[in-house]
Amino acid sequence: MSFPFEFLDTIRARLPVSSVVSKSVTLQKRGREFVGLSPFSSEKTPSFTVNDQKGFYHCFSSGEHGDVFTFLMKTQSLSFPEAVERLAEEAGLEVPQSSPEETRRAQRRTTLQDAVEFATGFYEQKLRSPEGRVAYSYLRDRGLRDDTIQKYRLGYSPSGNALKAALSRENIPEDVATEARLINPAQEGRLSFDFFRDRVMFPILDVRGRPVAFGGRVLGEGEPKYLNSPETPLFHKGHIVYGFSQARPSASDKAEIIIAEGYMDVIALAQAGITNAVAPLGTALTENQIALLWRIAQEPILCFDGDAAGRKAALRAADRCLPMLEPGRSLRFAMLPAGQDPDDLIKAQGSDAMRLVLDEAIPLSEVIWRRLIEGRRIDTPERRAALEKEADELSRLVSDRTVQNHYRRLIRERIFELFRSPAKPALSRARSSVRPASQRERRPQSARQIDGTDVRQRILLATLLTHPGLLGHVEERLGAMPFDDSRLDSLRQSALMHLSRSPNLYFEALEAHLVELGFAEELKKLISPEVYIHAGFARPKATLEDATTGWDHTFSLCKRDELEADVRQAADDLINDPSDSAFAVFRSLRTEGQASDENGGL
């Protein structure tokens, strides 16, 4: 029985290898991998490793190696179809019914794959021939080295029907070449002909590194400048991204992946040492592409040219991503200087300048905020109400209720801050607050005032990190709490997600995982005397009972702060709108606050 490749890849995407293996093997996190005792041999020292980013397990004692399917086949004596059916059920997928037609399609797919692989080699060879001299010079003039050209398998499609003739000599049937769209079919008395002619060729590889389609750039003048293969049984442009197979090892190691705009952006970044970049295939980023990238990194960075088109592309990606957001999974946005693409910036200022742009990427919530307030004033209750209504409508696009609530609260708080000083258009103030770090005046740490709520939130998070056994007791409350510090919020979401998957982790393993995700600086500030001086129960050596009591008390103080802030806002609202409904809200909140004080907190 055969299964569609897309169906098998969907199972792999939904079920990390560790989630399947951990049902029968006790795993512990060690660096970027999980380790445990081998299920294939008797041993006392763990030699069995699982890597979710790379999608495989490996046993050093027995030599066994494979993915989720082979693991079930080896450990539970299942056939491949039985393993697929069991994992499909676990992933919530319906197994496609096998039929003779599906078998024929699978065989046809292999035939098409062989034809595209042949064409890739043909184009590569032509780039190095006299016919490809102009194309080769173009790539070299763009600054590409020979090893870069070879890594991305760049080539040249000659004029005329050179590929058609080569396919014929190779005994590849014309109907196969036509279905793979290597040649255009004959029609209206015209013979079939090469689909790509006189273009620099960029092979598009699937997630396993096999060529499935092409992008071709015209040499000299001509339209379209870039021409992509149309959809075929091998190629669905909304499901893959350019450069994924080349970027995957580096992206997995760094837990970071960058989405650039085009082929040459990806290649220029790779040649500058930024080898974890990919690009969509001439269209806006799709839901399937976002899901693919989230397998590698929790917050992919979208890098766009700093022009109007780049800003529009960023907004389209933001809209597409909103319904898919989950705790810990989002996007960040890096905007290049106006009129520059990555190649321009790297050539002008070097790779460090490009790295700085990426390091200053802003979160998705900031992109949404900027769009909401662009050019608007909120200096009247009516304008404020209109902005809040639009913000609520945007927030409702987020399917996950926890994330949705955080978006709604964050935007309302920022609207409230702007309403208190509405003299200037909203965007001018917002821009001054979100300029890149390189353009902002930096204040010394001692000058920054951290309010009580911020300190208490840090205590709550630090206590969970040092006592992971608290997870079941605090997960829901900590997960729903709004964190103003975006980095602290990302750390909180990452910790909760990792602990929910591996609830038996000890502090050191959790800390190592978070450091690998890039939170070393935040952890240094959290797991520190500055926090412990306020809360001894947060220390790693404190008992779980003391940590639980201290956490609950600190949480009640946070809730009281939150209620007091709501009372103050209700009082301001009442001043601006002295209606019966506004007074009722104020009175209800004040009564709740008085009751809390009488009871010694919430």
C-alpha positions in Angstrom: 0.0 0.0 0.0 1.4 3.4 -1.0 0.6 6.8 0.6 0.9 10.3 -0.8 4.2 11.9 0.1 2.3 15.0 1.3 0.3 12.9 3.7 3.4 11.3 5.2 5.1 14.7 5.6 2.0 16.0 7.3 2.2 13.2 9.9 5.9 14.0 10.5 5.1 17.7 10.9 2.3 17.0 13.5 4.1 14.4 15.5 7.7 15.2 16.7 9.8 12.1 16.9 10.2 12.6 20.7 6.5 12.6 21.3 6.2 9.1 19.7 9.4 7.7 21.2 8.7 9.0 24.7 5.7 6.7 25.0 8.0 3.7 25.3 11.4 5.2 26.1 12.2 7.6 29.0 13.9 10.6 27.4 15.8 13.5 28.9 16.7 16.7 27.1 20.4 17.2 26.5 21.4 20.1 24.4 19.4 20.1 21.2 18.6 16.4 21.4 16.8 13.9 23.7 18.7 10.9 25.1 17.6 7.6 26.7 18.4 4.0 27.0 18.2 2.1 23.7 15.0 0.2 23.0 17.0 -2.0 20.6 19.7 -3.3 23.0 20.4 -3.8 26.7 22.5 -1.0 28.1 23.1 1.0 31.3 24.5 4.1 29.7 22.2 6.0 27.3 23.3 5.8 23.7 19.9 6.4 22.1 19.3 10.0 20.7 16.2 11.8 19.3 16.4 15.0 17.2 13.0 16.6 16.5 14.5 19.3 14.3 16.1 16.8 12.0 13.2 14.3 12.3 15.1 11.2 13.3 16.3 8.9 16.1 19.7 7.2 16.2 21.0 4.4 18.4 24.8 4.3 18.7 24.8 0.9 20.4 22.8 -1.0 17.7 23.1 1.3 14.7 19.4 1.6 14.3 18.3 4.9 12.7 15.0 6.2 11.3 11.9 8.4 11.7 8.5 8.0 13.5 7.4 5.3 11.1 10.4 3.1 11.3 10.4 3.5 15.1 7.0 1.9 15.4 7.9 -0.7 12.8 11.0 -1.7 14.7 9.7 -1.6 18.3 6.1 -2.8 17.8 6.7 -5.2 14.8 4.3 -3.3 12.6 4.2 -3.1 8.8 4.7 0.3 7.2 0.9 0.6 6.5 0.1 -0.3 10.1 2.5 2.2 11.4 1.1 4.9 9.1 -2.5 4.1 10.2 -1.6 4.2 13.9 0.3 7.5 13.6 -2.4 9.1 11.4 -5.0 8.3 14.1 -2.7 9.9 16.7 -2.3 13.0 14.5 -6.0 13.3 13.9 -5.7 12.5 10.2 -7.8 10.3 8.0 -5.8 7.7 6.0 -6.2 8.0 2.3 -7.6 4.9 0.8 -5.2 2.9 -1.4 -6.2 2.0 -4.9 -4.6 0.9 -8.1 -4.9 4.5 -9.3 -2.9 5.7 -6.3 -0.2 3.2 -7.0 0.0 4.4 -10.6 0.3 8.0 -9.3 3.1 7.0 -7.0 5.0 5.3 -9.9 4.3 8.3 -12.1 5.7 10.6 -9.5 9.0 8.7 -9.4 9.2 9.0 -13.2 8.6 12.7 -13.1 11.2 13.1 -10.4 13.8 11.4 -12.5 13.0 13.7 -15.4 13.4 16.9 -13.3 16.6 15.6 -11.9 17.9 15.0 -15.4 16.9 18.6 -16.4 18.7 20.0 -13.3 21.9 18.3 -14.3 21.5 19.4 -17.9 21.1 23.0 -16.9 24.1 22.8 -14.6 26.3 21.4 -17.4 25.1 24.1 -19.8 26.1 26.9 -17.3 29.7 25.7 -17.6 29.6 25.4 -21.4 30.3 28.1 -24.0 26.5 28.6 -24.4 26.2 29.5 -20.7 29.1 32.1 -20.7 26.8 35.1 -20.3 24.7 33.4 -17.6 27.9 32.4 -15.7 29.3 35.9 -16.0 26.0 37.3 -14.6 26.2 35.1 -11.5 29.9 36.0 -11.0 29.2 39.7 -11.5 26.5 39.3 -8.7 29.4 38.2 -6.5 28.6 34.5 -6.3 31.5 32.1 -5.8 31.8 28.8 -7.6 31.0 26.8 -4.4 27.8 28.8 -3.9 26.8 28.2 -7.5 27.4 24.5 -7.0 25.6 24.3 -3.6 22.4 25.8 -5.0 22.8 23.8 -8.3 22.4 26.9 -10.4 22.3 26.4 -14.2 21.4 27.9 -17.6 18.6 27.0 -20.0 19.8 27.6 -23.6 17.7 29.2 -26.3 15.7 26.9 -28.6 14.7 23.4 -27.7 18.0 22.1 -26.3 16.4 20.4 -23.3 13.7 18.8 -25.4 16.3 17.2 -27.6 18.4 16.0 -24.6 15.3 14.5 -23.0 14.6 12.6 -26.2 18.1 11.3 -26.4 17.7 10.1 -22.8 14.5 8.2 -23.8 12.4 10.3 -21.4 8.9 10.4 -23.0 7.5 13.7 -24.1 4.3 13.3 -22.1 6.5 12.9 -18.9 8.4 16.1 -19.8 5.2 17.9 -20.5 3.6 16.8 -17.2 6.7 18.0 -15.3 6.4 21.2 -17.3 9.9 21.0 -18.6 8.4 21.6 -22.0 5.2 23.2 -23.1 2.8 20.9 -24.9 2.1 21.1 -28.6 -1.1 23.1 -29.4 -2.9 24.7 -32.4 -0.4 23.3 -34.9 2.6 24.4 -33.0 5.2 21.8 -31.8 6.1 21.4 -28.2 9.0 23.5 -26.9 11.2 24.1 -23.9 9.4 25.9 -21.0 12.6 27.8 -19.9 14.8 29.4 -22.6 17.8 31.7 -22.2 17.5 32.0 -18.5 19.6 31.6 -15.3 18.1 28.6 -13.6 17.3 28.2 -9.9 16.3 24.6 -9.1 13.5 24.4 -6.4 14.1 21.4 -4.1 11.6 19.7 -1.9 12.1 19.1 1.9 14.3 16.1 1.1 16.6 18.0 -1.2 15.2 16.7 -4.5 14.6 19.0 -7.4 10.9 19.3 -8.2 10.6 22.6 -10.2 12.6 25.7 -11.3 12.7 29.4 -11.2 14.3 31.1 -14.2 15.7 34.7 -14.4 15.8 36.3 -17.9 19.1 37.5 -19.1 19.0 41.1 -20.3 15.6 42.7 -21.1 12.4 40.7 -21.1 9.3 39.8 -19.3 8.6 38.2 -17.0 11.9 38.9 -15.2 11.4 35.7 -13.1 9.5 32.7 -14.4 8.5 29.8 -12.1 7.4 26.4 -13.0 3.6 26.0 -12.8 1.9 23.5 -10.4 2.6 19.9 -11.2 2.1 16.5 -9.4 5.6 17.1 -7.9 5.3 20.9 -7.2 2.8 22.7 -5.0 4.3 26.2 -4.5 2.3 26.9 -1.4 3.7 23.9 0.5 7.5 24.5 0.2 10.0 27.4 0.3 13.1 28.0 -1.8 16.3 26.9 -0.1 14.7 24.9 2.7 16.8 21.7 2.4 20.1 23.8 2.2 19.0 26.0 5.2 17.6 23.3 7.4 20.8 22.0 9.1 21.9 25.5 10.1 18.4 26.7 11.0 17.9 23.6 13.2 21.2 24.2 15.0 20.3 27.9 15.7 16.6 27.3 16.2 16.2 30.3 13.9 15.0 30.6 10.3 14.9 33.7 8.1 12.4 34.3 5.3 13.8 36.6 2.5 11.9 37.8 -0.5 13.7 36.0 -3.4 16.2 33.5 -4.6 19.1 35.8 -4.9 18.4 37.1 -1.3 18.7 33.6 0.1 21.9 32.9 -1.9 23.5 36.2 -1.0 22.8 35.7 2.7 24.2 32.2 2.6 27.4 33.4 1.0 27.7 36.0 3.7 27.6 33.2 6.3 23.9 33.6 7.1 23.0 30.1 6.0 19.5 29.7 7.6 17.5 31.7 5.0 14.7 30.6 2.7 12.2 32.4 0.4 8.5 32.0 -0.7 8.0 31.1 -4.3 6.8 34.4 -5.8 3.6 34.6 -3.7 2.6 35.7 -0.2 3.6 33.4 2.6 1.0 30.6 2.9 -0.3 28.8 6.0 1.4 25.6 4.9 4.7 27.4 4.5 4.4 29.0 8.0 3.6 25.5 9.5 6.7 24.1 7.8 8.9 26.9 9.2 7.5 26.5 12.7 8.9 23.0 12.6 12.3 24.6 12.7 11.9 27.8 14.8 9.1 29.2 17.0 9.5 32.7 15.7 10.7 32.8 12.0 12.1 36.2 11.0 10.6 37.7 7.8 13.1 40.0 6.2 11.7 42.5 3.7 13.0 45.2 1.5 12.5 48.6 3.2 10.2 50.0 0.5 6.4 50.2 0.1 6.2 46.8 -1.5 8.2 45.3 1.4 5.9 46.9 4.0 2.8 45.6 2.1 4.4 42.1 2.0 4.9 42.3 5.8 1.3 43.2 6.4 0.1 40.4 4.2 2.2 37.9 6.1 0.9 39.3 9.4 -2.7 38.9 8.3 -2.0 35.3 7.1 -0.3 34.3 10.3 -2.8 35.8 12.9 -5.3 32.9 12.8 -2.5 30.4 13.2 -0.8 31.9 16.3 -0.3 29.6 19.3 1.4 30.1 22.6 5.1 30.5 21.8 4.6 30.5 18.0 4.6 33.7 16.1 6.7 35.7 13.6 9.2 38.5 13.8 9.8 41.2 11.1 13.2 42.7 10.1 12.9 45.7 7.8 15.9 46.7 5.6 16.9 50.3 4.9 14.8 51.8 2.2 15.9 50.8 -1.3 18.2 48.0 -0.2 17.9 44.2 -0.4 20.1 41.9 1.6 22.7 41.7 -1.2 22.9 45.5 -1.3 23.3 45.9 2.4 25.9 43.2 2.7 28.0 44.6 -0.1 27.8 48.1 1.3 28.3 47.5 5.0 29.2 43.8 5.4 27.4 40.8 7.0 27.5 42.4 10.5 25.1 45.1 9.3 22.8 42.5 8.0 23.0 40.6 11.3 22.1 43.8 13.2 19.0 44.2 11.1 17.9 40.6 11.9 18.7 41.1 15.6 16.4 44.1 15.8 13.5 42.3 14.3 10.2 43.4 15.8 7.4 41.0 17.0 4.2 40.5 15.1 2.2 42.3 17.7 4.2 45.5 16.9 3.5 45.2 13.2 -0.2 44.9 14.0 0.0 47.9 16.3 1.7 50.1 13.8 -0.9 49.4 11.2 -3.7 50.1 13.6 -2.5 53.6 14.5 -0.8 54.7 11.3 -1.9 58.3 10.7 -4.6 58.3 13.3 -5.5 60.5 16.2 -7.3 59.1 19.2 -7.9 62.5 21.0 -11.7 62.0 21.3 -13.7 59.2 22.9 -15.3 58.4 19.5 -11.9 58.0 17.8 -10.7 55.9 20.6 -13.8 53.7 20.5 -13.3 53.2 16.7 -9.7 52.2 17.2 -10.7 49.8 20.0 -13.4 48.2 17.9 -10.9 47.6 15.0 -8.4 46.2 17.4 -10.9 43.8 18.9 -11.9 42.7 15.4 -8.2 42.0 14.6 -7.7 40.1 17.9 -10.7 37.9 17.2 -8.8 36.6 14.1 -6.5 34.7 16.5 -7.9 31.2 17.0 -6.1 30.4 20.2 -8.1 32.0 23.0 -5.1 32.6 25.3 -3.1 34.4 22.6 -6.2 36.3 21.5 -6.8 37.6 25.0 -3.2 38.8 25.3 -3.4 40.6 22.0 -6.6 42.3 23.0 -5.2 43.4 26.4 -1.9 44.6 25.0 -3.5 46.7 22.4 -6.0 48.2 24.8 -3.3 49.1 27.2 -1.3 50.8 24.5 -4.4 52.7 23.3 -4.9 53.8 26.9 -1.4 55.1 27.1 -1.8 57.1 23.9 -5.2 58.5 25.0 -3.6 60.1 28.1 -1.3 62.3 25.8 -3.1 62.6 22.4 -1.5 65.8 21.2 0.4 64.2 18.3 -0.7 61.7 15.7 -0.4 58.2 17.1 2.2 57.0 14.6 4.8 59.6 15.4 4.8 58.5 19.0 4.8 54.9 18.2 7.7 55.1 15.8 9.8 56.9 18.4 9.2 54.0 20.8 10.0 51.2 18.4 13.0 52.6 16.5 15.8 50.1 16.0 18.1 49.8 19.0 20.9 51.3 17.0 19.0 54.5 16.6 17.6 54.8 20.2 19.2 56.7 23.0 20.3 54.0 25.5 19.7 54.7 29.1 21.8 53.0 31.8 20.2 50.1 33.6 20.1 52.0 36.9 17.9 54.7 35.3 15.2 52.3 34.3 12.4 52.0 36.8 10.9 48.5 37.2 7.5 48.7 38.8 6.2 46.2 41.4 4.1 44.2 38.9 7.2 43.6 36.7 9.2 42.4 39.7 6.4 40.0 40.7 6.1 38.6 37.2 9.8 37.9 37.2 9.5 36.2 40.6 6.6 34.0 39.3 8.5 32.9 36.2 11.8 32.4 38.1 10.0 30.2 40.7 8.6 27.9 38.0 11.9 27.6 36.2 13.7 26.6 39.4 10.9 24.3 40.5 9.4 22.7 37.3 7.3 20.5 39.5 5.0 23.5 39.9 3.8 23.3 36.3 0.4 21.6 37.0 -0.3 24.0 39.8 0.5 27.3 38.0 0.3 26.6 34.2 -3.1 28.0 33.6 -2.7 31.1 35.7 0.8 31.9 34.5 -0.1 31.2 30.9 -3.0 33.7 31.0 -1.1 36.5 32.7 -0.2 39.5 30.4 3.6 40.2 30.3 4.6 43.7 29.1 8.2 42.7 28.5 8.1 40.9 25.1 11.3 38.9 25.7 10.1 37.8 29.1 6.8 36.9 27.5 8.6 34.8 24.9 10.7 33.1 27.6 7.5 32.3 29.6 5.7 30.8 26.6 8.8 28.7 25.6 9.2 27.4 29.1 5.5 26.4 29.4 5.5 24.7 26.0 8.6 22.7 26.8 7.5 21.7 30.2 4.1 20.6 28.9 5.8 18.3 26.5 8.4 17.0 29.1 6.8 17.6 32.5 9.4 15.6 34.4 12.4 17.8 33.5 14.7 19.1 36.2 15.8 22.7 36.5 19.2 22.3 34.8 17.8 20.6 31.7 15.1 23.2 31.3 17.6 26.0 31.7 19.9 24.4 29.1 17.0 24.2 26.6 16.1 27.9 27.1 19.7 29.0 26.7 19.8 27.1 23.4 16.7 29.1 22.3 18.5 32.4 22.9 17.3 33.3 26.4 20.6 33.3 28.2 20.5 37.0 29.0 17.0 36.9 30.3 17.8 33.8 32.5 20.8 35.5 33.9 18.6 38.3 35.2 15.9 35.9 36.4 17.9 33.3 38.2 19.9 35.9 40.2 20.3 37.5 43.6 18.3 40.5 42.4 15.2 38.3 42.2 16.0 36.0 45.2 16.4 39.1 47.5 12.6 39.7 47.0 11.7 36.0 47.1 13.8 33.4 48.8 11.3 30.7 47.8 12.4 31.1 44.2 15.9 29.8 44.9 16.6 26.3 43.4 17.3 24.9 46.9 13.9 26.0 48.3 11.4 23.2 48.9 8.6 22.7 46.5 6.1 23.4 49.4 7.7 26.8 50.1 7.9 27.6 46.4 4.2 26.8 46.0 3.1 29.0 48.9 5.3 31.8 47.8 4.1 31.6 44.2 0.5 31.7 45.2 1.0 34.7 47.4 2.9 36.6 44.7 0.3 35.8 42.2 -2.4 37.2 44.5 -0.4 40.5 44.7 -0.2 40.6 40.9 -3.9 40.2 40.6 -4.4 43.0 43.1 -2.1 45.3 41.1 -4.1 44.3 38.0 -7.4 45.1 39.7 -6.1 48.5 41.0 -5.1 49.4 37.4 -8.5 48.5 36.2 -10.1 50.7 38.8 -7.9 53.6 37.8 -8.7 53.2 34.2 -12.5 52.9 35.0 -12.2 56.2 37.0 -10.6 57.9 34.0 -13.2 56.5 31.7 -15.9 57.8 34.0 -14.4 61.3 33.8 -14.4 61.2 30.0 -17.8 59.6 29.7 -20.0 60.2 32.8 -22.6 57.7 31.8 -24.6 55.2 33.9 -22.8 52.3 32.3 -19.4 53.8 32.9 -20.3 54.5 36.6 -21.6 50.9 37.0 -18.3 49.5 35.7 -16.3 51.8 38.1 -18.5 50.9 41.1 -18.3 47.1 40.4 -14.5 47.2 40.1 -14.1 49.4 43.2 -16.3 47.0 45.2 -14.2 44.1 44.1 -11.1 45.9 45.1 -12.4 46.7 48.5 -13.4 43.1 49.0 -9.9 42.0 48.0 -8.3 44.3 50.5 -10.6 43.1 53.3 -9.6 39.5 52.5 -5.9 40.3 52.4 -5.6 39.9 48.7 -7.1 37.7 46.0 
